[in-house]
Amino acid sequence: MSNNYPIDATASLISPNISSYQLRQSVPLKLGIMASGNGSNFDVVAQAIADGQLNAQIQVLIYNNPSAKAAVRAANRGVETVLLNHRDYKSRENFDEKIVQTLRQYNVEWVIMAGWMRLLTSVFIDAFPNRIINIHPSLLPSFKGIHAVEQALASGVTITGCTVHIACLEMDSGPILMQAAVPILPDDTPETLHARIQIQEHRILPTAIALAVYTNLLMTDD
């Protein structure tokens, strides 16, 4: 990954230290967001767009859990939503084929997995190569998979955090875009630690999206 981008040295716990305002591209990104739960990261991206921090538009929110609050958040912001329940499909590949079809119907260019709790197949990865962004509540490559916060607490480490990365076929792998470190306190519970990690997720996700596009443009220019 190229290091030819401006640096903001004020965010000492975030790497790289950079502002999304410095990475704004001239043409708005067409984003498709996928979520399975509360949707707070969806809200963060939508607010970053509203604030002018991220030059993008959300084409659609896809959710797989009928009770996901992310759908309510999207509706409140006037974003179209599509429910695709994975239980209605015979295989992961069939499910991903439908997701890809839906994203293409909405002219999505970049896919943001904001709390998407399903593994991707090659059907999905191949449809949007290097344009699928995931956020995970650990400092990858440590503590992949589910219950990452609980894994960190059980391991005895004193620092964990969150990672935004380009998704690939292997779970919670792929090129890292941004990370934020979060100290583990002696009296932390999974709930308190997750809450502090989520604050950092909200800080880095919009910038990481801008950085992914910026880096992609640099690689294309080369």
Salt bridges, closest charged atoms under 4 A:
ASP43 OD2 - ARG73 NH1 2.57
ASP43 OD1 - ARG77 NE 2.72
GLU170 OE2 - LYS144 NZ 3.25
ASP172 OD2 - HIS136 ND1 3.44
ASP188 OD1 - ARG196 NH1 2.82
